[in-house]
Amino acid sequence: MTRIVMLALMAGWAGQASAADLGLTLPLSTDATITAARYQCDDGRDLPLRYVNAGGNALAIIPLEGEDLIFVNVVAASGARYVAGMWEWWSKGDEATLTRAGEPGITCKTTADPAN
């Protein structure tokens, strides 16, 4: 019974938090890296990304649909695969594929200017 009440309370808090702006703080160790990259996609998108590697955390921050989405690294047979909700970012070398669930992937290639 206590667990159900706690889950209900947590669900209520989550609902309230989704309406507010939230920040995410990730403590970075001295060996953590943040790398900027820029990709030009076949559909005309220009994507400035930031890759964050901090200990066991590997993230890609990608601007999509008017907001910065945080993609989390997941297991991949080759390359680096990141997911955020219905989105997948799979990179290998100078190329990457951006896929939204149920839609064909978009091929993207790195550009010389990584400035964000």
KOLNUTOR-380011 format. One record per residue: residue number from 0; x, y, z of N, C-alpha, C in turn. Coordinates in Angstrom, 2 decimals. Atoms other than C-alpha are relative to their C-alpha. Layout:
<nulos>
n = NUM | nx = X | ny = Y | nz = Z | cax = X | cay = Y | caz = Z | cx = X | cy = Y | cz = Z
...
</nulos>
This chain:
<nulos>
n = 0 | nx = 0.81 | ny = -1.19 | nz = 0.00 | cax = 0.00 | cay = 0.00 | caz = 0.00 | cx = 0.86 | cy = 1.26 | cz = 0.00
n = 1 | nx = -0.88 | ny = -1.16 | nz = -0.06 | cax = 2.79 | cay = 2.42 | caz = 0.85 | cx = 0.62 | cy = 0.27 | cz = -1.37
n = 2 | nx = -0.61 | ny = -0.19 | nz = 1.32 | cax = 4.41 | cay = 1.83 | caz = -2.54 | cx = -0.96 | cy = 0.64 | cz = -0.98
n = 3 | nx = 0.98 | ny = -0.58 | nz = 0.91 | cax = 1.22 | cay = 2.65 | caz = -4.41 | cx = -0.17 | cy = 1.48 | cz = 0.27
n = 4 | nx = 0.14 | ny = -1.41 | nz = -0.37 | cax = 0.80 | cay = 5.90 | caz = -2.51 | cx = 1.22 | cy = 0.78 | cz = -0.45
n = 5 | nx = -1.23 | ny = -0.69 | nz = 0.39 | cax = 4.44 | cay = 6.83 | caz = -3.10 | cx = 0.07 | cy = 0.16 | cz = -1.51
n = 6 | nx = -0.01 | ny = -0.09 | nz = 1.46 | cax = 4.15 | cay = 6.04 | caz = -6.83 | cx = -1.00 | cy = 1.04 | cz = -0.48
n = 7 | nx = 1.00 | ny = -1.00 | nz = 0.38 | cax = 0.97 | cay = 8.12 | caz = -7.05 | cx = 0.52 | cy = 1.41 | cz = 0.28
n = 8 | nx = -0.57 | ny = -1.31 | nz = -0.32 | cax = 2.69 | cay = 11.03 | caz = -5.30 | cx = 1.10 | cy = 0.38 | cz = -0.98
n = 9 | nx = -1.08 | ny = -0.27 | nz = 0.94 | cax = 5.73 | cay = 10.70 | caz = -7.56 | cx = -0.56 | cy = 0.35 | cz = -1.37
n = 10 | nx = 0.62 | ny = -0.29 | nz = 1.30 | cax = 3.49 | cay = 10.65 | caz = -10.65 | cx = -0.58 | cy = 1.42 | cz = 0.00
n = 11 | nx = 0.52 | ny = -1.36 | nz = -0.11 | cax = 1.80 | cay = 13.83 | caz = -9.42 | cx = 1.10 | cy = 1.03 | cz = -0.09
n = 12 | nx = -1.13 | ny = -0.92 | nz = 0.08 | cax = 5.14 | cay = 15.54 | caz = -8.92 | cx = 0.55 | cy = 0.07 | cz = -1.40
n = 13 | nx = -0.53 | ny = 0.02 | nz = 1.37 | cax = 6.31 | cay = 14.44 | caz = -12.36 | cx = -0.89 | cy = 0.83 | cz = -0.91
n = 14 | nx = 0.91 | ny = -0.80 | nz = 0.81 | cax = 3.18 | cay = 15.99 | caz = -13.88 | cx = 0.20 | cy = 1.48 | cz = 0.21
n = 15 | nx = -0.23 | ny = -1.40 | nz = -0.30 | cax = 3.85 | cay = 19.28 | caz = -12.14 | cx = 1.33 | cy = 0.45 | cz = -0.58
n = 16 | nx = -1.33 | ny = -0.37 | nz = 0.49 | cax = 7.52 | cay = 19.25 | caz = -13.12 | cx = 0.01 | cy = 0.15 | cz = -1.50
n = 17 | nx = -0.03 | ny = -0.08 | nz = 1.45 | cax = 6.75 | cay = 18.72 | caz = -16.80 | cx = -0.50 | cy = 1.35 | cz = -0.50
n = 18 | nx = 0.52 | ny = -1.31 | nz = 0.41 | cax = 4.93 | cay = 22.07 | caz = -16.91 | cx = 1.03 | cy = 1.10 | cz = 0.24
n = 19 | nx = -1.00 | ny = -1.02 | nz = -0.32 | cax = 7.99 | cay = 23.93 | caz = -15.59 | cx = 1.28 | cy = -0.25 | cz = -0.77
n = 20 | nx = -1.32 | ny = 0.19 | nz = 0.58 | cax = 11.42 | cay = 24.51 | caz = -17.03 | cx = 0.88 | cy = -0.71 | cz = 1.00
n = 21 | nx = -0.89 | ny = 0.75 | nz = -0.87 | cax = 13.83 | cay = 21.99 | caz = -15.60 | cx = 1.42 | cy = 0.11 | cz = -0.51
n = 22 | nx = -1.40 | ny = 0.01 | nz = 0.38 | cax = 17.59 | cay = 22.02 | caz = -15.60 | cx = 0.62 | cy = -1.33 | cz = 0.35
n = 23 | nx = -0.70 | ny = 1.25 | nz = -0.27 | cax = 19.94 | cay = 19.08 | caz = -15.68 | cx = 1.45 | cy = 0.35 | cz = 0.30
n = 24 | nx = -1.38 | ny = -0.20 | nz = -0.37 | cax = 23.24 | cay = 19.18 | caz = -13.88 | cx = 0.70 | cy = -1.33 | cz = 0.01
n = 25 | nx = -0.79 | ny = 1.22 | nz = 0.05 | cax = 25.80 | cay = 16.53 | caz = -14.68 | cx = 1.40 | cy = 0.35 | cz = 0.49
n = 26 | nx = -1.34 | ny = -0.31 | nz = -0.50 | cax = 28.91 | cay = 16.68 | caz = -12.51 | cx = 1.05 | cy = -0.55 | cz = -0.96
n = 27 | nx = -1.04 | ny = 0.41 | nz = 0.94 | cax = 31.93 | cay = 16.57 | caz = -14.79 | cx = 1.32 | cy = -0.20 | cz = 0.72
n = 28 | nx = -1.32 | ny = 0.27 | nz = -0.57 | cax = 35.15 | cay = 14.93 | caz = -13.69 | cx = 1.06 | cy = 0.67 | cz = -0.87
n = 29 | nx = -1.08 | ny = -0.65 | nz = 0.74 | cax = 38.50 | cay = 16.23 | caz = -14.85 | cx = 0.26 | cy = -0.66 | cz = -1.35
n = 30 | nx = -0.22 | ny = 0.67 | nz = 1.29 | cax = 38.58 | cay = 13.63 | caz = -17.64 | cx = -1.23 | cy = 0.07 | cz = -0.91
n = 31 | nx = 1.21 | ny = -0.16 | nz = 0.82 | cax = 35.11 | cay = 14.60 | caz = -18.98 | cx = 0.31 | cy = 0.87 | cz = -1.21
n = 32 | nx = -0.19 | ny = -0.80 | nz = 1.21 | cax = 34.88 | cay = 16.01 | caz = -22.49 | cx = -1.34 | cy = 0.45 | cz = -0.55
n = 33 | nx = 1.15 | ny = -0.50 | nz = 0.75 | cax = 32.39 | cay = 18.16 | caz = -24.35 | cx = 0.55 | cy = 0.38 | cz = -1.37
n = 34 | nx = -0.50 | ny = -0.20 | nz = 1.36 | cax = 32.91 | cay = 18.10 | caz = -28.10 | cx = -1.11 | cy = 0.56 | cz = -0.88
n = 35 | nx = 0.96 | ny = -0.59 | nz = 0.94 | cax = 31.13 | cay = 20.33 | caz = -30.62 | cx = 0.18 | cy = -0.64 | cz = -1.36
n = 36 | nx = -0.02 | ny = 0.53 | nz = 1.37 | cax = 30.24 | cay = 18.97 | caz = -34.04 | cx = -1.16 | cy = 0.63 | cz = -0.76
n = 37 | nx = 1.08 | ny = -0.53 | nz = 0.84 | cax = 28.14 | cay = 20.24 | caz = -36.92 | cx = -0.20 | cy = -0.95 | cz = -1.17
n = 38 | nx = 0.36 | ny = 0.91 | nz = 1.08 | cax = 26.31 | cay = 18.08 | caz = -39.42 | cx = -0.94 | cy = 0.69 | cz = -0.98
n = 39 | nx = 0.90 | ny = -0.45 | nz = 1.06 | cax = 24.65 | cay = 18.93 | caz = -42.73 | cx = -0.75 | cy = -1.23 | cz = -0.47
n = 40 | nx = 0.81 | ny = 1.17 | nz = 0.32 | cax = 21.77 | cay = 16.59 | caz = -43.50 | cx = -0.60 | cy = 0.11 | cz = -1.40
n = 41 | nx = 0.56 | ny = 0.06 | nz = 1.35 | cax = 20.30 | cay = 15.47 | caz = -46.84 | cx = -1.32 | cy = 0.75 | cz = -0.14
n = 42 | nx = 1.27 | ny = -0.72 | nz = 0.08 | cax = 16.97 | cay = 17.12 | caz = -45.96 | cx = 0.17 | cy = 1.50 | cz = 0.21
n = 43 | nx = -0.28 | ny = -1.43 | nz = -0.15 | cax = 18.69 | cay = 20.52 | caz = -45.55 | cx = 0.24 | cy = 0.46 | cz = 1.43
n = 44 | nx = -0.24 | ny = -0.39 | nz = -1.40 | cax = 18.98 | cay = 20.49 | caz = -41.75 | cx = 1.48 | cy = 0.26 | cz = 0.23
n = 45 | nx = -1.34 | ny = -0.30 | nz = -0.48 | cax = 22.06 | cay = 22.07 | caz = -40.26 | cx = -0.04 | cy = -0.26 | cz = 1.50
n = 46 | nx = 0.09 | ny = 0.40 | nz = -1.40 | cax = 22.61 | cay = 20.36 | caz = -36.89 | cx = 1.30 | cy = 0.25 | cz = 0.75
n = 47 | nx = -1.14 | ny = -0.18 | nz = -0.90 | cax = 25.06 | cay = 21.79 | caz = -34.34 | cx = -0.22 | cy = -0.89 | cz = 1.23
n = 48 | nx = 0.12 | ny = 0.94 | nz = -1.11 | cax = 25.61 | cay = 19.02 | caz = -31.78 | cx = 1.06 | cy = 0.24 | cz = 1.04
n = 49 | nx = -1.02 | ny = 0.08 | nz = -1.04 | cax = 27.43 | cay = 18.68 | caz = -28.51 | cx = -0.02 | cy = -1.43 | cz = 0.52
n = 50 | nx = -0.16 | ny = 1.32 | nz = -0.59 | cax = 28.74 | cay = 15.32 | caz = -27.38 | cx = 0.60 | cy = 0.18 | cz = 1.39
n = 51 | nx = -0.48 | ny = -0.09 | nz = -1.37 | cax = 29.24 | cay = 14.94 | caz = -23.62 | cx = 0.39 | cy = -1.41 | cz = 0.44
n = 52 | nx = -0.48 | ny = 1.27 | nz = -0.54 | cax = 31.36 | cay = 12.09 | caz = -22.24 | cx = 0.55 | cy = 0.27 | cz = 1.39
n = 53 | nx = -0.38 | ny = -0.23 | nz = -1.39 | cax = 31.63 | cay = 12.04 | caz = -18.46 | cx = -0.13 | cy = -1.31 | cz = 0.77
n = 54 | nx = 0.04 | ny = 1.29 | nz = -0.70 | cax = 32.57 | cay = 8.79 | caz = -16.76 | cx = -0.82 | cy = -0.99 | cz = -0.79
n = 55 | nx = 0.86 | ny = 0.97 | nz = 0.67 | cax = 29.85 | cay = 6.28 | caz = -17.59 | cx = -1.12 | cy = 0.64 | cz = -0.80
n = 56 | nx = 1.05 | ny = -0.69 | nz = 0.73 | cax = 27.63 | cay = 8.94 | caz = -19.20 | cx = 0.50 | cy = 0.46 | cz = -1.36
n = 57 | nx = -0.30 | ny = -0.47 | nz = 1.35 | cax = 27.72 | cay = 9.49 | caz = -22.96 | cx = -1.30 | cy = 0.54 | cz = -0.58
n = 58 | nx = 1.20 | ny = -0.67 | nz = 0.47 | cax = 25.21 | cay = 11.99 | caz = -24.31 | cx = 0.28 | cy = 0.76 | cz = -1.29
n = 59 | nx = -0.06 | ny = -0.90 | nz = 1.14 | cax = 24.50 | cay = 13.87 | caz = -27.52 | cx = -1.14 | cy = 0.98 | cz = 0.19
n = 60 | nx = 1.03 | ny = -1.02 | nz = -0.13 | cax = 22.62 | cay = 17.16 | caz = -27.30 | cx = -0.25 | cy = 0.55 | cz = -1.40
n = 61 | nx = 0.33 | ny = -0.31 | nz = 1.39 | cax = 20.80 | cay = 17.80 | caz = -30.56 | cx = -1.23 | cy = 0.91 | cz = -0.03
n = 62 | nx = 1.16 | ny = -0.87 | nz = 0.11 | cax = 18.50 | cay = 20.72 | caz = -31.40 | cx = -0.99 | cy = -0.53 | cz = -1.05
n = 63 | nx = 1.05 | ny = 0.49 | nz = 0.91 | cax = 15.27 | cay = 19.32 | caz = -32.89 | cx = -1.34 | cy = 0.56 | cz = 0.46
n = 64 | nx = 1.35 | ny = -0.48 | nz = -0.28 | cax = 11.74 | cay = 20.69 | caz = -33.08 | cx = -0.03 | cy = 1.15 | cz = 1.01
n = 65 | nx = -0.01 | ny = -1.20 | nz = -0.83 | cax = 12.68 | cay = 23.94 | caz = -31.36 | cx = 0.55 | cy = -0.16 | cz = 1.40
n = 66 | nx = -0.59 | ny = 0.17 | nz = -1.33 | cax = 14.40 | cay = 22.46 | caz = -28.31 | cx = 1.24 | cy = -0.89 | cz = -0.09
n = 67 | nx = -1.17 | ny = 0.87 | nz = -0.09 | cax = 17.66 | cay = 20.80 | caz = -27.30 | cx = -0.42 | cy = -1.31 | cz = 0.63
n = 68 | nx = 0.34 | ny = 1.32 | nz = -0.52 | cax = 16.99 | cay = 17.09 | caz = -26.92 | cx = 1.27 | cy = -0.68 | cz = 0.49
n = 69 | nx = -1.13 | ny = 0.73 | nz = -0.57 | cax = 19.28 | cay = 14.97 | caz = -24.76 | cx = -0.11 | cy = -1.46 | cz = -0.40
n = 70 | nx = -0.05 | ny = 1.38 | nz = 0.47 | cax = 20.15 | cay = 11.69 | caz = -26.46 | cx = 0.99 | cy = -0.77 | cz = 0.87
n = 71 | nx = -0.83 | ny = 0.85 | nz = -0.86 | cax = 21.60 | cay = 8.87 | caz = -24.35 | cx = 0.62 | cy = -1.11 | cz = -0.85
n = 72 | nx = -0.71 | ny = 1.04 | nz = 0.73 | cax = 24.20 | cay = 6.46 | caz = -25.71 | cx = -0.53 | cy = -1.37 | cz = 0.41
n = 73 | nx = 0.46 | ny = 1.37 | nz = -0.24 | cax = 22.94 | cay = 2.87 | caz = -26.06 | cx = 0.88 | cy = -0.95 | cz = -0.80
n = 74 | nx = -0.83 | ny = 1.02 | nz = 0.65 | cax = 24.51 | cay = -0.38 | caz = -27.25 | cx = -0.19 | cy = 0.03 | cz = -1.52
n = 75 | nx = 0.02 | ny = 0.04 | nz = 1.46 | cax = 25.42 | cay = -0.46 | caz = -30.95 | cx = 1.03 | cy = -1.02 | cz = -0.48
n = 76 | nx = -0.94 | ny = 0.96 | nz = 0.56 | cax = 27.09 | cay = -3.10 | caz = -33.11 | cx = 1.25 | cy = 0.72 | cz = -0.50
n = 77 | nx = -1.15 | ny = -0.81 | nz = 0.42 | cax = 29.31 | cay = -0.38 | caz = -34.60 | cx = -0.41 | cy = 1.46 | cz = 0.04
n = 78 | nx = 0.28 | ny = -1.42 | nz = -0.09 | cax = 29.59 | cay = 3.38 | caz = -34.35 | cx = -0.54 | cy = 0.36 | cz = 1.37
n = 79 | nx = 0.58 | ny = -0.48 | nz = -1.25 | cax = 27.83 | cay = 5.36 | caz = -31.63 | cx = -1.48 | cy = 0.24 | cz = -0.24
n = 80 | nx = 1.45 | ny = -0.10 | nz = 0.16 | cax = 24.06 | cay = 5.09 | caz = -31.23 | cx = -0.58 | cy = 0.68 | cz = 1.24
n = 81 | nx = 0.62 | ny = -0.77 | nz = -1.07 | cax = 22.04 | cay = 7.57 | caz = -29.16 | cx = -1.51 | cy = 0.04 | cz = -0.24
n = 82 | nx = 1.45 | ny = -0.07 | nz = 0.14 | cax = 18.30 | cay = 7.69 | caz = -28.48 | cx = -0.59 | cy = 1.05 | cz = 0.95
n = 83 | nx = 0.78 | ny = -0.95 | nz = -0.82 | cax = 15.83 | cay = 10.28 | caz = -27.16 | cx = -1.45 | cy = -0.14 | cz = -0.43
n = 84 | nx = 1.40 | ny = 0.18 | nz = 0.35 | cax = 12.17 | cay = 9.32 | caz = -27.11 | cx = -0.14 | cy = -0.72 | cz = -1.32
n = 85 | nx = 0.23 | ny = 0.62 | nz = 1.30 | cax = 11.14 | cay = 8.59 | caz = -30.70 | cx = 1.15 | cy = 0.21 | cz = -0.98
n = 86 | nx = -1.13 | ny = -0.33 | nz = 0.87 | cax = 14.48 | cay = 9.80 | caz = -32.13 | cx = 1.19 | cy = -0.94 | cz = 0.22
n = 87 | nx = -1.25 | ny = 0.76 | nz = -0.07 | cax = 17.67 | cay = 7.86 | caz = -32.91 | cx = 1.06 | cy = 0.75 | cz = -0.81
n = 88 | nx = -1.17 | ny = -0.61 | nz = 0.67 | cax = 21.09 | cay = 9.32 | caz = -33.84 | cx = 1.08 | cy = -1.05 | cz = 0.00
n = 89 | nx = -1.00 | ny = 1.07 | nz = 0.11 | cax = 23.58 | cay = 6.76 | caz = -35.13 | cx = 1.14 | cy = 0.53 | cz = -0.85
n = 90 | nx = -1.13 | ny = -0.56 | nz = 0.73 | cax = 27.01 | cay = 8.03 | caz = -36.10 | cx = 1.14 | cy = -1.00 | cz = -0.09
n = 91 | nx = -1.20 | ny = 0.80 | nz = 0.22 | cax = 30.07 | cay = 6.35 | caz = -37.51 | cx = 0.90 | cy = 0.79 | cz = -0.94
n = 92 | nx = -0.91 | ny = -0.81 | nz = 0.81 | cax = 33.05 | cay = 8.28 | caz = -38.78 | cx = -0.58 | cy = 1.38 | cz = -0.24
n = 93 | nx = 0.50 | ny = -1.33 | nz = 0.34 | cax = 31.98 | cay = 11.43 | caz = -40.62 | cx = -1.48 | cy = 0.02 | cz = -0.38
n = 94 | nx = 1.41 | ny = 0.07 | nz = 0.38 | cax = 28.42 | cay = 10.24 | caz = -41.28 | cx = -0.86 | cy = -0.41 | cz = 1.19
n = 95 | nx = 0.96 | ny = 0.38 | nz = -1.03 | cax = 25.33 | cay = 9.83 | caz = -39.14 | cx = -1.37 | cy = -0.13 | cz = -0.65
n = 96 | nx = 1.38 | ny = 0.13 | nz = 0.46 | cax = 21.70 | cay = 8.87 | caz = -39.56 | cx = -0.92 | cy = 0.47 | cz = 1.12
n = 97 | nx = 1.01 | ny = -0.48 | nz = -0.93 | cax = 18.87 | cay = 10.72 | caz = -37.83 | cx = -1.32 | cy = -0.65 | cz = -0.40
n = 98 | nx = 1.24 | ny = 0.71 | nz = 0.30 | cax = 15.69 | cay = 8.65 | caz = -37.58 | cx = -1.05 | cy = 0.32 | cz = 1.05
n = 99 | nx = 1.17 | ny = -0.14 | nz = -0.87 | cax = 12.29 | cay = 9.41 | caz = -36.14 | cx = -0.82 | cy = -1.27 | cz = -0.16
n = 100 | nx = 0.71 | ny = 1.28 | nz = 0.03 | cax = 10.29 | cay = 6.29 | caz = -35.24 | cx = -1.07 | cy = 0.00 | cz = -1.09
n = 101 | nx = 1.00 | ny = 0.17 | nz = 1.05 | cax = 8.23 | cay = 5.05 | caz = -38.18 | cx = 0.28 | cy = 0.76 | cz = -1.28
n = 102 | nx = -0.33 | ny = -0.78 | nz = 1.19 | cax = 9.97 | cay = 7.32 | caz = -40.71 | cx = 1.36 | cy = -0.44 | cz = -0.53
n = 103 | nx = -1.33 | ny = 0.34 | nz = 0.53 | cax = 12.93 | cay = 6.76 | caz = -43.05 | cx = 1.08 | cy = 0.89 | cz = 0.61
n = 104 | nx = -1.12 | ny = -0.75 | nz = -0.57 | cax = 16.34 | cay = 7.87 | caz = -41.76 | cx = 0.50 | cy = 1.08 | cz = -0.94
n = 105 | nx = -0.59 | ny = -1.11 | nz = 0.75 | cax = 18.06 | cay = 11.07 | caz = -42.87 | cx = 1.51 | cy = -0.09 | cz = 0.18
n = 106 | nx = -1.45 | ny = 0.07 | nz = -0.06 | cax = 21.76 | cay = 10.91 | caz = -43.73 | cx = 0.58 | cy = 1.39 | cz = 0.23
n = 107 | nx = -0.66 | ny = -1.27 | nz = -0.33 | cax = 23.96 | cay = 13.65 | caz = -42.24 | cx = 1.51 | cy = -0.21 | cz = -0.05
n = 108 | nx = -1.46 | ny = 0.06 | nz = 0.07 | cax = 27.66 | cay = 14.42 | caz = -42.75 | cx = 0.59 | cy = 1.18 | cz = 0.76
n = 109 | nx = -0.65 | ny = -1.08 | nz = -0.75 | cax = 30.03 | cay = 16.42 | caz = -40.59 | cx = 0.49 | cy = 1.08 | cz = -0.96
n = 110 | nx = -0.53 | ny = -1.12 | nz = 0.75 | cax = 31.08 | cay = 19.85 | caz = -41.77 | cx = 1.27 | cy = 0.47 | cz = 0.68
n = 111 | nx = -1.29 | ny = -0.48 | nz = -0.53 | cax = 34.37 | cay = 21.66 | caz = -41.24 | cx = -0.17 | cy = 0.92 | cz = 1.20
n = 112 | nx = 0.21 | ny = -0.98 | nz = -1.07 | cax = 32.83 | cay = 24.24 | caz = -38.86 | cx = -0.85 | cy = -0.58 | cz = 1.11
n = 113 | nx = 0.80 | ny = 0.58 | nz = -1.09 | cax = 31.77 | cay = 22.70 | caz = -35.52 | cx = -0.62 | cy = 1.05 | cz = 0.91
n = 114 | nx = 0.48 | ny = -1.04 | nz = -0.91 | cax = 30.87 | cay = 26.08 | caz = -33.95 | cx = -1.48 | cy = -0.12 | cz = 0.23
n = 115 | nx = 1.43 | ny = 0.08 | nz = -0.37 | cax = 27.57 | cay = 26.06 | caz = -32.08 | cx = -0.51 | cy = 1.38 | cz = 0.27
</nulos>
